[in-house]
Amino acid sequence: MVAGSAADRVTTDEEEQPRTAFAIALRSAIATSGLSLDRIQARLRTRGASVSVTALSYWQSGKRQPERQSSLSAVRVLEEVLALPAGSLLTLLAPPRPRGASSRRSRATTEQPLTFPLEALQALLAKVGAPHALEQHHQLKLVGLHDLCEIAEDGGQRAVTARAVFQAGADGQDRWLLVYAQGDPEAGPPVLNTLRNCHVGRAEVDDEHGLTVAELLFDRPIDRGETHLIEYSLTNPGPPYPECRNTHYREFRRPVREYLLEVRFDPDSVPVKCRQYAGQGTSPMDRKELKPDGGNGVHAVALDFGPGIFGIDWEY
């Protein structure tokens, strides 16, 4: 099962692109300036623009194009830092491509994750000692899951808190693998904290795809028929908070009896429209409009759902 939100578009191995005019011009300007990426990042920061060294590297290599509003604002400052004429980099940017969860839902399957290459996930699973986790028969069933996604005033994702209940199908079940896709890889991985009945074991991060895989080790092993409840949170630093493309979802590779998704918004940034969406296999996406409650939030429930994708998106 994968949790996440939609991300800026990243070119994968299966979808290699020639270096864009923007990337060529940026690489040339950086080389001419004689500045390292670290020094460029520092100068951007002093001017109020927050861009990671990884993002700068991706931009000049053509792996990623700045498309978010905060990224475009940073490019304007970058032109100043590199002593370029105003607009000389911005005018070279290609139109944004369809990206994020909404653009991928129609072709998402239970075999290929929604927002990152399957190979990236398999590499991290191998690093945490679970190379066959996607294929093997699991003896730990997810009975119920509750996600609370908190959206900050700037529209970014502040935190996700999850409460999960499992039932063992065999004796000695003592861990669950968390897979989380960060909606905005440029922001770096969220901070994982365990809150109840578990602790973090081996954990690995793929910065390029904003992907985190971690073992959540139970406080005690459970035997066949027993249930176990855990709670954990993923917290992002800010502001600014990572972009989430106005959506939060879970990808379920196996059925879940009950999934409750709650999205809570900052009182000063409540959207005008919220909808739940659900898709299984190649079936058309089911959608339903949601009404905010008195606590500036919405929720949606999936019963006996999966494999498939279930989420909430919104418009401001």
N, C-alpha and C positions, 0 to 999 in steps of 0.2 A: 504494500500500500504506500502511496506517495502523497504527501501533502505539499501544497505550494500555491503560488500565484503567478500570473503571467509575467514574462520578462522581456527586456529588450532583446532584439533578435540577434542570435549568435550563429555564425556559419559553422556547420559541422563537417566532418570528414566526408560525408556522403554528398555534401552540397558546397564544394569548394568554389570560391568566387575569385576572379582576377582582382588585383588591388585597384581600388577605386581612385578617381581623381583626387578626392578629399584625402585619402590615405597617402597617396604619393606626395601631394603638396605638404601635408603635415610632416611626413618623415623628412622631406627636404628642408623644411623650415627648422625642424629640431636639430638636424645635422649642422645647418648654417649657424644656428645660435650658439652651438658649443655647450649647451646646457644639458645636464643629465635629466632623466625623467623625475628623479627625486627633487632636484632643484626647481624644475618646472612646477611640480606639484606644490612645493613650498610657496612659490611666488603666486600661484593661483589662490592658495589658502589665504595669504595676506590680503588678497583683493576680494575675499568673500566667496570664492568659488571652490567647492569641495569636489575633487576628482581624484580617484585612486590612481596609483602608478600603474596598476593592472589595466585600468580603463584606458589610460593614455597609450599603453603598449598595444592594446587591442585596436584602438583607433588608427594608429599609424601603420599597423600591419594589415588593416582591412578586415580583421576578424569581426569587428563590431563597428557599427556606425552610431554616432550620437543622435538620438531621436527624442528622448524625453525632454521636456521643457527645461529642466534644471541642467541637462547636458548641453543643450543648445545655448543656454546662457553662459555656461562655462567656456564654450568655444569662442564666444565674443571676447571673453577675458583672455583666453589663450592667444588670440590674435594680438592683443596688446603686449602680452608677455614675450611673444616671439617677434615683436616689432613688425607686424604685418599690417597692411591696409585693412581698415574695418570692412568686414564682409568678405574678405578674400578666401577664407576657408568655408564660411557658411554657404556661399553661393555654389560651392562644389559638391555639397551634400545631395545625394540622390533622394528622390521622394521616399518616405517611409514605406516599408513593405508591410503587408498584413502580418501581425505577430500576436503573441499572447494566446490565452486560452480560447478566446472566442474564434480566432482564425483557425485553430487546430481541432476544434471539437468535432467537426464533420468528418475528419479522417482519423481521429484517435481510435486506437484499438486497445485491447487488453494486453497485446504483445509488445507494443512500442509505447514507452512513456510519453507524456504529453509535451513536456518542455525541454527535454534533453535527450541526447543519444543513449540508447540502451547500453552501448559499450562503456559509457562513462559510469553508469551505475554498476555494471559488472566489475569494473576495475576497482571501485571502492569496496564492493562486497568481498572481493578477494583479499583486500588489505585488512579487513576486519575478521578474516578467517571464515567467511561464509560464501565461498565462490559459487556454490550450487543452490543458493537460497531461492532463486527464482524458479528452479525446476523441481526441487525436492518436495515430497509430500509433508506438509506441516502438521504437527501434532498440537498446535496451539491455535485455537479458534477465537477470532475477535467477535465477542458477543455484542458489545455496545461501545460506542465512541461518541464523545461530546467535544467539539471544538468551539472555543471562544476566540474569535479574531477581533482584535482591537485596532481601529483605524484612527490615526491621529488627525489633527486639524489640517495639516498639509495634504491629507489624502493618502499618506504612506502608511505602511503597516507597523504599528508599535509593537505588538506582541501577539502570540497565539498560545493559548493554554489548552491542553488536551487532557481529558480523562478517559481512560480506556479500561474495559473489563474483558478479560480473557477466560477461556475454559480449556483445560488440558484434555487432550485426547490420548495421552500416554503419561506414564509416571516420569517424574524428574524434570519437568519443564521449568526452566529458570531464566529465560531471557526472551526479549522481543527486539527485532531490528527496526529502528526508526529510519525512514528515508524521507528527507525533506528537501524540496527544491525552492531556493530563495527566489522571489520574484524579480529581484534587482541584483544580479551578481556583482555589479560595481560597488555595492554597499558593503560587501563582505558577508560572511556567514553570521547568522544570529547566535546569541549566547544560549546554550542549552542548559537548563536547570531542572533537576528532578525534584518534585515536590512531595510525592507520597509513594512509599512502598517500592522504590527502585533506586538504582544509582547507575551512573554512566560507566560502561566498560570501555571497549575499544571504539574509537571514533575517528573518522577520516572525512576530509573536506576536499571537494573539487572546486577550486576558485573560479575556473573558467566558466563552468556551467552553474555555479551557485548551488552546488549539491552537497548535502551532508548525509552521511550514513553513520549511525551510532548504535551500539548495543545498549539496551536498557535492561540491566540485570535486576531480577526480582530480589526482594529481601529474603525470600526463602523459595526453594523449589516447590512446585505444586504437582500433585499426582492426578491420575485420570479422574475426570468428573469434577475436580475442584476448580473454583474460580479465583481470579486475582485481579485487584483493581490497582492501577497505577495512575499517577498524574505528573505531568511535566510541562515546561513552558519553553518557548523560543522567543527571545526578546531582542529587539533591534535598538541600537543606539540612535539618538537623534535629538532635536531635529537637525537637518531634514531626515525623515524616515524613508526607508526603501520604498520605491515604487511598487505597487501591487496590481497595476492595470485595472483597478476597480473590480477586482474579483478575488474570491478565495474558494478553493475546491479541494477535494480528495480524489485520488485515483485508487480504486479498489481492484486488486487483481483477483480477490476471492470474495465470496458473498459476506455481507455483514448483516446481522439481524436488525440492528437499529443504529442509525447515524443521525445525530443532532448537530447541526451547524448553526452557530449564532455569530452574527457580525454586529459589533457595537461601534457606533460612530461618535466622534467628538461633537459636543453640542453645537459648536460653531461651524460644523461642516457636515450637516446631515444631507444625504442625497435626495433628489426629487423622485427617483424611481429605483426600486430594487426588485430583482427577479431571482428565483431559483432555477437551476437548469440541471438536467440529468440525461445521461446518455449511456447506453449499453451496446457494445459491439458496433454494428453499422447502422443501427436504428436511428431515425431522426431524433434530434435533441428535444426533449420535453421541457417546456418552460412554463412558469407560473409567476404572476406578479405577487409581491409581498408588501404588506403594509407595516410601516415602522410602529413599534410599541412606545409606551410612555418613557422608556429608558433610552431612546434614540438608537434602537437596535431592531434587527429583524432576525428571524430564525426559520429554518426549514428542516424537515425530518424525512429521512429515507428509511423504509422498513423492508427487510428481506431484499436488500439491494446488492447488485453486483454480479459479476465483474462490471466495472464501468466507472463513470465520472459523475460526481455530484458536487454542485457548488452554488454559490450566490454571486451575482454581479450587480452593479449599481451605476447610476448616472447622476452627475451633479448638474 
